[in-house]
Amino acid sequence: MAEYAPLPDVQTLHGTPPIGPTPEGGEVQVIASGWKLALREFLDNRLAVVGALVLIFFVLFCFVGPLVYHTNQTLTNPLITDLPPGGGHPLGTDENGFDELGRIMVGGQTALEVGFLASFIATVVGTLYGSIAGLAGGIVDNVLMRFVDILLSIPFLLIVLVLATKYSATVLEEALILGSFSWLVPARLVRGEVLTLRERDFVYAARVMGSRRSRLVVRHLIPNALSVVIVNVTFQIADAILALAYLGFLGFGLQYPSVSWGDMLGNAQNYVSEGYWWLVYPVGGCLVAVVLACNLIGDALRDAFDVRLRRR
């Protein structure tokens, strides 16, 4: 009777310590899903955990804080302008008499709303655009990507400035403007991922079974490219928050009574030399902390989803 070589142990295939007994007295490896492995890798990154906690803190600070710390952010008060910290105002007041701490909370709401909404718009548009270009290939792919190259050759801030001066600057319009010109990078990333995925066996099998291109994109290509999309989302949020700050600092920010951190920095730039530090450093520190937190999270997600960069 022919003898067959025993199958290799699961732990030999995956290179990880085994769990549970085997008939030979060894142990059996329990294979975790890719998402669980990515989460485990993310949580092992201390800087990523700190970044996530910082981002959660600012979300609570900006959206829950005003419910606890009540301030008037609509009516100016000339009697209490430019007060230093203290006397019922922990971070002082600005040139219009607004409480600076409450102003930072309201400005943070705007920054986070624009950042998340613009990132959502850019991610959805870029993912669909890149998936279609990558799956179609050939002349369609060339035409679509040359259009992306043309838009990328135009300075992003210049386009945003022109549109911001033409349309009234509300939170929704700022998010739409930023999101409408932030989808180019996600489109290139997703297109590159799809070019690889479309050669996989499961895509060929789906085509043989008669799947339409729309189904291939929605059910097969996009889900398998989610790792690239998720990593890019955090960087998109940071970029949108910075772009909004640029606009506000240059004087093309939101219309009153809406305010963003960039608007606050732009209004306070004339007061730095006069010693009104509380108008600049607290809001500037918040802006740096949120952007840095998003970048730390993005770097950790990239390492977590890329199996070549995992430590185990």
C-alpha positions, 0 to 999 in steps of 0.5 A: 500500500502506498505511503503518503508524506504527512501534510505540513503542520499549520504552524509550519506554513504560517511561521507562528507559535501553535495553539491547541493539541495535535494527535502527535502531542503538538499543537494546532495553530488557530489562524486569525483573520487578516483584519484581526492581525491588522488590529493586533499590529495596530494596537502594538504600535504605541504611537498609533494608540496615542494618536487614536486617543488624542483624536478621540479626545479632540472629538469629545473636546470639540463636540461634547465640551460646549455642552459642559462649558457654555460660552457665547460665540455669536454676539461680540462683547467689546467690554472684555476684548483681549483679556488674558487667561483668568477671571472666568476665561481659562484661555482669555478672550479674543479681539471681539470679546469671545471666550478663547476656550469656547472659540477653540471648541467651536473652531475644532467642530468646523475643522473636524466636520470639514476634515471628515466630510471632505475625506469621505467625498474624496475617498468615495469618488477616488475609489470608484474612479480608480476601480473603474480605470483599473478594471477597464484598462487600455485606452479607457484607463489611459484617458481617465488617468491622463485627466487625473495627471492634468488636475494634479499638475494644477496647484491644489491650493490655487484651485481651492482659493479661486473657488473659495472666493467665488462661493460663500464659505459655509462648512458644507461648501468648504467640504465639497470644494476640498473633497472635489479636488482631493480624490486624485491621490486615492484614485491613483492608489486604488487604480494601482491596487485594482491593476494587481487584483484584476489578475487574481483567480477570483476575478477570472472566476467571477468573469467566467460566471458572468459577473458584470463590471459593476458587480466586479467593482462593488463586490470584489475589487473595492472590498479587496482594496479597502486596506489601501483606502482605509490608510489613505482616509486618515491622511485625507482628513489631515490634509483637509484640516490643514487646507481649511487652516490655510484658507482661514489664515489667508483670509478666505475662510468661513463666513461669520458666525462660523469659525475654524482654527485657521480663521482664528490664527489669521485673526491673531497674527497681528497680535503675536508681537504685542504679547497676546500669546493665548490667541495663537499658541493654544489653537495652533497647538490643537491644530498640530496635535490633531494633524499629527494624530491623524498622521500617526494613525495613518502610518500605523494602519499602513504598517498593520495592513502591509504584511511585509511590514508586520513585526510578527 
